[in-house]
């Protein structure tokens, strides 16, 4: 059971500051509930609309594609993927690209 929330910059920064002790406005945050029943993950994916809109514009991407990417990115975090070190980032980015490809969305990591 996953909730996807679209929030403004103020709420995103407040959540980031309150839960992660980081004082900036992120594009996406993930809050894991853990396994709510056997084989079923639970959590919140919080997407900051102004940041995603700005990033899509700056990167020349369709807004819908960037929202899809941020949603996939957040859900992968719920599944235990991370991008702290380069090897893990490569794995996560590859998985993101593969999932987005199924929806005919180009890889966000190719130029």
BELGIKA-V902751 format. One record per backbone hydrogen bond with DSSP energy under -0.5 kcal/mol. CO is the residue of the C=O (numbers start at 1). NH is the residue of the N-H. If there is no record, write none. Layout:
co: [CO | CO]
nh: [NH | NH]
This chain:
co: [1 | 3 | 3 | 5 | 5 | 7 | 8 | 9 | 10 | 11 | 12 | 13 | 14 | 15 | 15 | 16 | 16 | 17 | 22 | 24 | 27 | 29 | 30 | 31 | 34 | 34 | 37 | 39 | 40 | 40 | 42 | 42 | 43 | 44 | 44 | 45 | 45 | 46 | 47 | 47 | 48 | 49 | 50 | 51 | 52 | 53 | 54 | 55 | 56 | 56 | 57 | 62 | 63 | 64 | 65 | 66 | 67 | 68 | 69 | 70 | 71 | 72 | 73 | 74 | 75 | 76 | 77 | 85 | 86 | 87 | 88 | 89 | 90 | 91 | 92 | 93 | 94 | 95 | 96 | 97 | 98 | 99 | 99 | 100 | 100 | 101 | 104 | 107]
nh: [43 | 5 | 45 | 7 | 47 | 49 | 12 | 13 | 14 | 15 | 16 | 17 | 18 | 19 | 20 | 20 | 22 | 21 | 24 | 26 | 48 | 46 | 32 | 44 | 36 | 42 | 40 | 41 | 36 | 37 | 33 | 34 | 3 | 31 | 46 | 5 | 47 | 29 | 7 | 49 | 52 | 53 | 54 | 55 | 56 | 57 | 58 | 59 | 60 | 61 | 60 | 66 | 67 | 68 | 69 | 70 | 71 | 72 | 73 | 74 | 75 | 76 | 77 | 78 | 79 | 81 | 80 | 89 | 90 | 91 | 92 | 93 | 94 | 95 | 96 | 97 | 98 | 99 | 100 | 101 | 102 | 102 | 103 | 103 | 105 | 104 | 106 | 110]
